[in-house]
Amino acid sequence: MAIRYHLKAMLADKDMTQKELAEVTKIRAPTISAICVGSVKQLPIGVLDKICTVLDCQPGDLLEYVPTEDTAGEE
């Protein structure tokens, strides 16, 4: 399975930089960057909550589940 993050696009839509989001949410800039490039290993609910609050969005706007060939059909 793969999770795609759409934070970079959401920031562009809101005309906001990663640095500005980090400052407003008090989330470390490297964490914001890792989410934007999709290299984040885990995403705590508190971080997701802060981002959704600032960007006025739902978690589903930021995350997308994409089944991979390896996991397709697994249950």
ABEGO torsion letter per residue (X at the ends): XBBBBAAAAAAAAAGBBAAAAAAAAGBBAAAAAAAAAGABABBBAAAAAAAAAAAGBBAAAABBBBBBAAABGBX
